[in-house]
Amino acid sequence: MAKKVWIDTDTGSDDAVALVMMLRDPSVEVVGISTVAGNVGLEQATKNALMTIGYAAAAQPPVYPGCERPLFHEHRSAVAVHGEDGMGDLGTLQPGGQPASEKAVTALLGAAGEGGLEILALG
């Protein structure tokens, strides 16, 4: 039986590698992905997660946009490290998919309520 995992990510290039690895691992079932502002803003992090799922060519879990900024301070991006798009400004991934309309926290609580869920907090 596959391990149920929820991934929380700010989807810069480093998190994209982890997403691909988890999506392609047959021992893991990624039941949802929530995105947050971090390496890049929330909108770009969500776009990057959707593009990464398309690139992985594996499972297609829903992507739920989450927090636009940290809880206790202003958002400080890492575009100096990860590029304006968070993926090194290479433009190699194709746009794909649409985010889920449900709020990330609501979806996560629902998935956790089913039990047996592990959370991988990258973001």
Accessible surface in RSA format (square Angstrom, percent):
REM  Atomic radii and reference values for relative SASA: ProtOr
REM  Chains: A
REM  Algorithm: Lee & Richards
REM  Probe-radius: 1.40
REM  Slices: 20
REM RES _ NUM      All-atoms   Total-Side   Main-Chain    Non-polar    All polar
REM                ABS   REL    ABS   REL    ABS   REL    ABS   REL    ABS   REL
RES MET A   1   243.31 126.0 152.81 101.1  90.50 215.5 129.23 109.9 114.08 151.1
RES ALA A   2    36.88  33.9  21.05  32.5  15.82  36.0  22.43  31.6  14.44  38.3
RES LYS A   3   103.34  50.4  93.41  57.3   9.93  23.6  50.56  45.5  52.78  56.2
RES LYS A   4    50.01  24.4  48.23  29.6   1.78   4.2  35.93  32.3  14.07  15.0
RES VAL A   5     4.62   3.0   4.62   4.2   0.00   0.0   4.62   4.0   0.00   0.0
RES TRP A   6     3.35   1.3   3.35   1.6   0.00   0.0   3.35   1.8   0.00   0.0
RES ILE A   7     0.07   0.0   0.07   0.1   0.00   0.0   0.07   0.1   0.00   0.0
RES ASP A   8    29.50  20.7  29.50  29.4   0.00   0.0   8.87  20.9  20.62  20.6
RES THR A   9     0.00   0.0   0.00   0.0   0.00   0.0   0.00   0.0   0.00   0.0
RES ASP A  10    15.18  10.6  15.18  15.1   0.00   0.0   0.00   0.0  15.18  15.1
RES THR A  11     0.00   0.0   0.00   0.0   0.00   0.0   0.00   0.0   0.00   0.0
RES GLY A  12     0.00   0.0   0.00   N/A   0.00   0.0   0.00   0.0   0.00   0.0
RES SER A  13    45.23  38.2  43.08  57.5   2.15   5.0  27.31  58.2  17.92  25.1
RES ASP A  14    81.34  57.0  64.51  64.2  16.83  39.8  42.45  99.9  38.89  38.8
RES ASP A  15     9.67   6.8   9.36   9.3   0.31   0.7   0.31   0.7   9.36   9.3
RES ALA A  16     9.93   9.1   9.61  14.8   0.32   0.7   9.93  14.0   0.00   0.0
RES VAL A  17    92.86  61.1  89.91  81.4   2.96   7.1  92.78  80.6   0.09   0.2
RES ALA A  18    26.54  24.4  23.00  35.5   3.54   8.1  26.04  36.7   0.51   1.3
RES LEU A  19     0.00   0.0   0.00   0.0   0.00   0.0   0.00   0.0   0.00   0.0
RES VAL A  20    21.55  14.2  21.55  19.5   0.00   0.0  21.55  18.7   0.00   0.0
RES MET A  21   128.33  66.5 116.86  77.3  11.48  27.3 105.47  89.7  22.86  30.3
RES MET A  22    38.98  20.2  38.75  25.6   0.22   0.5  14.57  12.4  24.41  32.3
RES LEU A  23    10.35   5.8   0.00   0.0  10.35  26.0   0.92   0.6   9.43  25.4
RES ARG A  24   126.61  53.2 102.42  52.2  24.19  57.6  44.30  60.5  82.31  49.9
RES ASP A  25    51.52  36.1  44.63  44.4   6.89  16.3  13.10  30.8  38.43  38.3
RES PRO A  26   127.84  93.2  95.20  86.8  32.64 118.6 108.52  89.6  19.32 120.1
RES SER A  27    65.16  55.1  57.09  76.2   8.07  18.6  49.49 105.4  15.67  22.0
RES VAL A  28    20.31  13.4   7.22   6.5  13.09  31.5   7.22   6.3  13.09  35.5
RES GLU A  29    86.92  49.9  82.15  62.2   4.77  11.4  30.60  59.2  56.32  46.0
RES VAL A  30     9.04   5.9   0.68   0.6   8.36  20.1   0.68   0.6   8.36  22.7
RES VAL A  31    36.00  23.7  18.96  17.2  17.04  41.1  24.05  20.9  11.95  32.4
RES GLY A  32     0.00   0.0   0.00   N/A   0.00   0.0   0.00   0.0   0.00   0.0
RES ILE A  33     0.00   0.0   0.00   0.0   0.00   0.0   0.00   0.0   0.00   0.0
RES SER A  34     5.06   4.3   5.06   6.8   0.00   0.0   3.74   8.0   1.32   1.9
RES THR A  35     0.00   0.0   0.00   0.0   0.00   0.0   0.00   0.0   0.00   0.0
RES VAL A  36    26.80  17.6  26.80  24.3   0.00   0.0  26.80  23.3   0.00   0.0
RES ALA A  37    11.89  10.9   0.10   0.2  11.78  26.8   0.10   0.1  11.78  31.2
RES GLY A  38    19.14  23.6   0.00   N/A  19.14  23.6  18.77  51.5   0.37   0.8
RES ASN A  39    19.25  13.3  17.86  17.3   1.39   3.3   0.65   1.6  18.60  18.0
RES VAL A  40     2.59   1.7   1.95   1.8   0.64   1.5   2.59   2.3   0.00   0.0
RES GLY A  41    32.95  40.6   0.00   N/A  32.95  40.6  24.91  68.3   8.05  18.0
RES LEU A  42    24.35  13.6  20.01  14.3   4.34  10.9  20.01  14.1   4.34  11.7
RES GLU A  43   154.20  88.5 143.63 108.7  10.57  25.2  61.70 119.3  92.50  75.5
RES GLN A  44    44.41  24.8  41.70  30.5   2.71   6.4  13.30  28.3  31.11  23.6
RES ALA A  45     0.00   0.0   0.00   0.0   0.00   0.0   0.00   0.0   0.00   0.0
RES THR A  46     8.49   6.0   8.49   8.6   0.00   0.0   8.12  10.9   0.38   0.6
RES LYS A  47    96.30  47.0  93.01  57.1   3.30   7.8  44.34  39.9  51.96  55.3
RES ASN A  48     0.00   0.0   0.00   0.0   0.00   0.0   0.00   0.0   0.00   0.0
RES ALA A  49     0.00   0.0   0.00   0.0   0.00   0.0   0.00   0.0   0.00   0.0
RES LEU A  50    22.27  12.4  18.68  13.4   3.59   9.0  18.68  13.1   3.58   9.6
RES MET A  51    16.16   8.4  14.26   9.4   1.90   4.5  11.42   9.7   4.74   6.3
RES THR A  52     1.34   1.0   1.29   1.3   0.04   0.1   1.34   1.8   0.00   0.0
RES ILE A  53     6.74   3.8   6.74   5.0   0.00   0.0   6.74   4.9   0.00   0.0
RES GLY A  54    46.59  57.5   0.00   N/A  46.59  57.5  29.84  81.9  16.75  37.5
RES TYR A  55   126.77  59.2 108.98  62.0  17.79  46.3  74.00  55.6  52.77  65.1
RES ALA A  56     1.80   1.7   0.00   0.0   1.80   4.1   0.00   0.0   1.80   4.8
RES ALA A  57    84.30  77.5  49.27  76.0  35.04  79.7  58.44  82.3  25.86  68.5
RES ALA A  58    39.01  35.9  11.93  18.4  27.07  61.6  25.70  36.2  13.31  35.3
RES ALA A  59    49.65  45.6  33.41  51.6  16.24  36.9  45.81  64.5   3.84  10.2
RES GLN A  60   122.79  68.7  92.43  67.5  30.37  72.3  54.94 117.0  67.85  51.5
RES PRO A  61    12.64   9.2   0.17   0.2  12.48  45.3   6.71   5.5   5.93  36.9
RES PRO A  62    57.89  42.2  46.52  42.4  11.37  41.3  57.79  47.7   0.10   0.6
RES VAL A  63     0.96   0.6   0.00   0.0   0.96   2.3   0.00   0.0   0.96   2.6
RES TYR A  64    25.23  11.8  25.23  14.4   0.00   0.0   1.30   1.0  23.93  29.5
RES PRO A  65    41.64  30.3  33.54  30.6   8.10  29.4  33.54  27.7   8.10  50.3
RES GLY A  66    26.13  32.2   0.00   N/A  26.13  32.2  13.34  36.6  12.79  28.6
RES CYS A  67    65.94  49.9  58.86  65.7   7.07  16.6  15.95  40.4  49.99  53.9
RES GLU A  68   131.24  75.3 116.28  88.0  14.97  35.6  32.51  62.9  98.74  80.6
RES ARG A  69   107.71  45.2 102.56  52.3   5.15  12.3  50.06  68.4  57.65  34.9
RES PRO A  70    39.30  28.6  26.29  24.0  13.01  47.3  38.88  32.1   0.42   2.6
RES LEU A  71   136.20  75.8 111.82  80.0  24.38  61.3 113.18  79.5  23.02  61.9
RES PHE A  72   185.62  92.9 152.49  94.5  33.13  86.2 158.89  96.3  26.72  76.5
RES HIS A  73    84.09  46.0  74.81  52.0   9.28  23.7  62.06  64.0  22.03  25.6
RES GLU A  74   117.77  67.6 115.03  87.0   2.75   6.5  60.55 117.1  57.22  46.7
RES HIS A  75    56.03  30.6  34.48  24.0  21.55  55.1  16.28  16.8  39.74  46.2
RES ARG A  76   175.51  73.7 150.35  76.6  25.16  59.9  73.14 100.0 102.36  62.0
RES SER A  77    52.10  44.0  22.47  30.0  29.63  68.3   8.22  17.5  43.88  61.5
RES ALA A  78    28.72  26.4  23.18  35.8   5.54  12.6  28.65  40.4   0.06   0.2
RES VAL A  79    50.47  33.2  42.82  38.8   7.65  18.4  42.86  37.2   7.61  20.7
RES ALA A  80   106.65  98.1  62.44  96.4  44.21 100.6  74.23 104.5  32.41  85.9
RES VAL A  81   121.81  80.2  90.51  81.9  31.30  75.4  94.79  82.4  27.02  73.3
RES HIS A  82    23.82  13.0  21.58  15.0   2.25   5.8  12.05  12.4  11.78  13.7
RES GLY A  83    13.26  16.3   0.00   N/A  13.26  16.3  11.21  30.8   2.05   4.6
RES GLU A  84   130.34  74.8 116.89  88.4  13.45  32.0  54.66 105.7  75.69  61.8
RES ASP A  85    34.02  23.8  32.86  32.7   1.16   2.7  21.31  50.2  12.70  12.7
RES GLY A  86     0.00   0.0   0.00   N/A   0.00   0.0   0.00   0.0   0.00   0.0
RES MET A  87    27.48  14.2  20.93  13.9   6.55  15.6  20.98  17.8   6.50   8.6
RES GLY A  88    39.94  49.3   0.00   N/A  39.94  49.3  24.76  67.9  15.18  34.0
RES ASP A  89    82.81  58.0  53.38  53.1  29.42  69.6  31.30  73.7  51.51  51.4
RES LEU A  90   130.37  72.6 103.82  74.3  26.55  66.7 106.70  74.9  23.67  63.7
RES GLY A  91    66.77  82.3   0.00   N/A  66.77  82.3  38.24 104.9  28.53  63.9
RES THR A  92    99.63  70.9  74.33  75.4  25.30  60.3  63.85  85.8  35.78  54.1
RES LEU A  93    42.91  23.9  29.63  21.2  13.28  33.4  30.50  21.4  12.41  33.4
RES GLN A  94   134.46  75.2 125.25  91.5   9.20  21.9  58.11 123.7  76.35  57.9
RES PRO A  95   101.04  73.6  81.26  74.1  19.79  71.9  81.60  67.4  19.44 120.8
RES GLY A  96    31.60  39.0   0.00   N/A  31.60  39.0  25.14  69.0   6.46  14.5
RES GLY A  97    59.86  73.8   0.00   N/A  59.86  73.8  34.18  93.8  25.68  57.5
RES GLN A  98   156.30  87.4 134.18  98.1  22.12  52.7  57.04 121.4  99.25  75.3
RES PRO A  99    52.92  38.6  37.21  33.9  15.71  57.1  37.21  30.7  15.71  97.6
RES ALA A 100    30.30  27.9  13.18  20.3  17.12  38.9  24.13  34.0   6.16  16.3
RES SER A 101   122.70 103.7  82.19 109.7  40.50  93.3  56.51 120.3  66.19  92.7
RES GLU A 102    79.27  45.5  68.32  51.7  10.95  26.1  35.25  68.2  44.02  35.9
RES LYS A 103   150.39  73.4 144.85  88.9   5.54  13.2  95.59  86.0  54.81  58.4
RES ALA A 104     8.88   8.2   7.12  11.0   1.77   4.0   7.39  10.4   1.49   3.9
RES VAL A 105    94.15  62.0  88.74  80.3   5.41  13.0  92.10  80.0   2.05   5.6
RES THR A 106    70.44  50.1  65.12  66.0   5.32  12.7  48.53  65.2  21.91  33.1
RES ALA A 107     9.37   8.6   1.98   3.1   7.39  16.8   5.87   8.3   3.50   9.3
RES LEU A 108    40.68  22.7  40.68  29.1   0.00   0.0  40.68  28.6   0.00   0.0
RES LEU A 109   120.76  67.3 112.84  80.7   7.92  19.9 113.15  79.5   7.61  20.5
RES GLY A 110    43.84  54.1   0.00   N/A  43.84  54.1  37.90 104.0   5.94  13.3
RES ALA A 111    17.22  15.8  11.89  18.3   5.33  12.1  14.88  20.9   2.35   6.2
RES ALA A 112    45.20  41.6  30.88  47.7  14.32  32.6  31.63  44.5  13.57  36.0
RES GLY A 113    70.12  86.5   0.00   N/A  70.12  86.5  36.74 100.8  33.38  74.8
RES GLU A 114   136.87  78.6  99.25  75.1  37.63  89.6  41.65  80.6  95.22  77.7
RES GLY A 115    35.65  44.0   0.00   N/A  35.65  44.0  32.61  89.5   3.04   6.8
RES GLY A 116    70.29  86.7   0.00   N/A  70.29  86.7  44.82 123.0  25.47  57.0
RES LEU A 117    32.19  17.9   3.32   2.4  28.87  72.6   3.37   2.4  28.82  77.6
RES GLU A 118    90.89  52.2  87.07  65.9   3.82   9.1  37.01  71.6  53.88  44.0
RES ILE A 119    96.58  55.0  64.58  48.1  32.00  77.1  64.99  46.8  31.59  85.7
RES LEU A 120    59.02  32.9  57.25  41.0   1.76   4.4  58.92  41.4   0.09   0.3
RES ALA A 121    75.57  69.5  45.83  70.7  29.75  67.7  45.83  64.5  29.75  78.8
RES LEU A 122    57.43  32.0  29.62  21.2  27.81  69.9  33.49  23.5  23.94  64.4
RES GLY A 123    48.29  59.5   0.00   N/A  48.29  59.5  17.91  49.2  30.37  68.0
END  Absolute sums over single chains surface
CHAIN  1 A     6894.6       5064.7       1829.9       4139.0       2755.6
END  Absolute sums over all chains
TOTAL          6894.6       5064.7       1829.9       4139.0       2755.6
